[in-house]
Amino acid sequence: MTSGGKEPIVLVPGSIKGIGRAVALAFLERGYRVILNYWDWEEWLAPLQEMLKPHAGRYALFRTDLTDSGALRRFVEDAASRFGGIDILINNIERGGWPVVHGPYVEEQWNLEMATTLRAKWWLFDSCLSYLKRSSNGCVVVLSSIAGMVGRSGPAAAVFNDGYAAANRGISSFTETWARIGAPEVRVNELMLGFIETRHAEGTRGWGLLSQTEKEAIVDHTLLHRTGTLSDVVEAVLFLVERAPFMTGSVVRLDGGYVLGGEAVPPMPKGVL
């Protein structure tokens, strides 16, 4: 996809693996220029670099601790100067604590979830805003979780920590504020994820710690009776970026119907009239 004869520039943090990597590669395959960032999980760096080889010259890979607001701002400046701006931000920063993994909260885990899932998202948007405003088609997709709606309850109780749930509820407030700030030059929409492979489902340490009964309870609670795939997320992101020009300030829930709870709809009663 091109815009005004120029390849749009997409910034995708958290792109060393999982959803971030899948989204970044999808944009590269569609002709965008992509800025990738990672901090930890360095054991995934070599596979990522191998996947990036066919796209030489159209990507830039940075290593930055985005919980450090000063380092974050320097990263955005360096990233924007590499290709001459930023047109699209996929605000994919998060650190989710699993009760089944971490057990009762300790202060370090609480602070890490807040600093990453909530605060770093705000600093990244704020740092990118001036570049997005100068774009001919500025766009932000904010990734969040249904944890902000369901919290530590029901089949999700072993998966979503209290702080992570609270942070994700706050993200929806950010989405509304950012849509107002960005308008009319920049569209801002939120993609609220349910149980997706590599994020709260298959391919995570926490999912492997759940019993078969606990996994089945999550799937049974989901109307579509499955967890989401990376492809599901990529397609939703591409829709919000490429095919929703009149959408801003909206929350799109990609959860297979988990929030609706899998409750059956009974037949209509006969009534008395």
N, C-alpha and C positions, 0 to 999 in steps of 0.2 A: 504494500500500500504506500502511495506517495501523496504528499500534500503540497500543492503549489510547485511541483517539480522537484521537491526536496524530500529525502527520506526522513520521516519523523523520528525523533529521538525519544526513547523510552528509558526511564530509570526504574530498575527492579531490584530493591534490596532483598536480603534473605534469599539469594538466588543460587546458593551453592548446591542445593538439593531440593527434592520435593516439589511443592507447588511453585515456589519462586523460580526454580530451574526450568520447570516445564513451561511456565509463562514466558520467561526470557527466551528460550529456544523457539517457542512458537512465533514470537515477534520477529526474531531473526529470520526464520524461514519465510516470513511474509514480507521481507524486504525492509524492515525497520532497522535503525541503528539502536543498539541497546547498551546501556550502562548497567553493569552488574556489580553488586556489592555483597560481601560476606564478612564475617568476623571469626566465628569458631567453626567446628565441624570440618577441620582441615583434611581429615581423611577422605572427604568427598571432593577435594580440589582436583586431583589428577583425573578422575572420571569427567568432571566438568570441563577441564581444559581439553580433553580429547573430543568431547562433543562440540566444543567451540571452534575446532580447527577449520571446518568448512566455511566459517564465517569471518575469517581473518580480515581485519581492516574495518569491520562494521560493528565491533563491540569494544568495550573497555571494561576491565575487571579490576575492582578496587577492594582492598581489605581495610575496613573501618569499624571501630566500635561506635555504633550509633547511639549508645546510651551516654556517650560523651558529647554534649551539645557543641562544644568548640570543634572537636574533630569532625562532627557531622557537618557543620557549616563549611569547613574547609573542603571536605569531600564533595559537597554539592558544587562549590565554586570550581574545583578542579574538574569534576565530571562535566559541568556545563561548558567549560573552556575547551574540553577535548573535542567536542563535536559542534560547538557553537550555540548551545542552548539546551533546553529541556522542554519537550512538547507534552509528554505523558508521564504521569507518576503512578506506579502500581505500589501503593503504600502497604507493603507486605512485611511489616515488622511485628513480631510477637514472640512471647516466651510463655508458654502455657504449662502450668504445674498440674500434674495429675495426682489426686489424692492417693491412688493405688501405687504410685511411684514414690512420692515424697512424704506421704503420711501427714501427720499434723504439721501445721505451718510453723516455720522458723522465720525469723526476721529477714534473713538473707534471701530466701526464696520469695517472700512477699515483695520485698523491694525490687528484686530482679524482674518480676512479672509487671509491676507498675512502671518501672523505668523503661522497659522494652515495649510492652503491649500498648501502653497509653502515652507516656511522655515522649518517647522517641518518635512515635507517629506524628505528634504535634510539631516537634521541632523540624522534622523532615518536610512536612507540608509547608510550614512557614518559610523554610530556607529555599524551597523550590518555587514559591508563589510568584516572585517577580519574573522568573524565567517563563513560567506557564502563562502569565498574563501577556507576555510579549509574543507568544506563539499564535499562529493563525487558527489553531484548533486545540487549545489547552484542554487537558482531560486528566482527571484523577479517579482511580478506582481504589477504594479503601477496603482492605480485607478485614473482616471481623468474624466472630463466632456466635452461634446460637447460645453459647454459654451466657451471653448477656440477657437472654430471655428465659432460659430454663434453670440457670444456676446449678447448684449441687443438689439435684432432686431427681427422683425416678431412676430409670436405667443409666442416666448420665452422672449419677452421684459419685461414681468411682473415677470419673474422667475430668470434671471441671472443678477446679479450686475456687474458693470464694473470691479471692482477689482477682483472678483471671476473669471470672464472670462479671464482677463489678467493673473492671477495666473495659470489657467489651460493651457493657451497657453505656459507658461513657463515650465510646467511639461513635455511637449513633448521634450523640449531641455534637461531636466534632463534625460529622458529615453535614448536618444542617447548617452549622455556623460557616463551614468552609464553602458550601454551595452559595451562601449569601455573599461571602467575601470574594469568591472567585467570579461571580456573575458580572457582566455577561460573557466575559472572555473565556472562562474556565468552567467546564462541567465537572461536578463532583458527585459520585455515586458510591454506595457501599454494597459490597458483596458479602453477605452473611453466610458463613459456611457451617454445615452440619458435620456429620462424621464422614470424613474424606480420607482416602488412602494417603499415608504419610502425614496426615494431620488428624489426630484423634481416632484413627481407625487402623487398617492394615498398614504395615510398614513402620510402626512406631513401637518403642519399647513398652509403653503403657498398654497397648492393645494385647501384646503378648503376655502380659501379667493378668489379664482378665480371664476368668473362667469361661468355659464354653457356654455356660448358662447365662453369664453376664453379657457376652457378645450377642447371643441369640435374643436376649431381652432388648438390646439396642436396635437390632435389625427388625424385630417384631414390632417395635414401637414406631418404626419408620414406615410411612404409607407405601412406599415403593419396595419395601422389603429388601433393601440392599444398602450398602454404603456407597459413597460417591467416589468417582475416579478422578485422576488428574485431568483427563480429557474433559470431564464435566466442568471443571473449574476453568480450564483454558477457553472453552467455548463461551462460557458466561462472561469472562473478561473481554474477549474479543467482541462480543455483542455490545457491551457497555462502551467500549472504545470506538468501534467502527459503525455500529448500526443503531445507535440511540441518540441522535443529535438533539432531540428535544427533551432529553431526560437529565435532570440534575436534582440533587438533594434527595434522591430516592434510595431505598434499601431493598435490594433484591435478595431474597432468602433462597439459598441453594442447599437444601437439607433433606430432599427426598420426602418431605412431609413429616419430619420428626416432631416439629413443634406442635403440629396438630394432634399428635399423640396416638395415632393409630386407632382412635376410637371408632367403633362400628356405628353406622347409621341404621337404626332399626326401621322396619317397614312402617309406613304411615298407618296409624290406628284407624279403625272403622269410624270412630266418633259416635255421637248419640243422635244426630239429626238425620 
